[in-house]
Amino acid sequence: TLFRLIDALDRTYEVALVNNSTLTPIELLEEICRKFGLEVESHASKPALLARLETHLTRLAERGHGAILIIDEAQNFERQLLEEVRLLSNMTRPGGPLLLQIALVGQPELERKLEQPDLRQLRQRIGLHYKIAPLSEAETAKYVHHRVGVAGGAPLKIFPDATLATLHVRTHGLPREINQVAGQAMLHAYVDRNATV
């Protein structure tokens, strides 16, 4: 879903996707610079990295382009990394809009993490909050059938209605769990030489 969103963006946006949560704050800045296509010298200082990034983002803005930083699996980011993200949200041109739009993408644990008092300033900067609700049984069926169809399979043959009903109950309609359980079920069906899950 995240990659479909990125593909759907207007080409005037440059996108950096970061999902490595095991970084130090300076490594995070290095990773962001690399994801925006910037060369990073070894042992560059934090001010040097920030200046390089800001210069790049300013040039993009001058050409009428935007920049989006997507932090995936943000629930795994430690407080100091989230604080670094908050500091990046301050990048603006004098008298102009933000140079960098930031999207935090994560599991429900992210919401709980953002409720912590020491992350209040980051929480206050969130302009739009969107939560994907669990899928209904019918939505689960459509979701699985779509994915199987896109992969070139025969959705109704591979996942009959009874299987989909069980899949929905077992996963509570959570897309990530649907992906994992359905993937494992297809693997087991393949090993057992069954054309139907």
Disulfide bonds with the S-S distance in Angstrom:
none
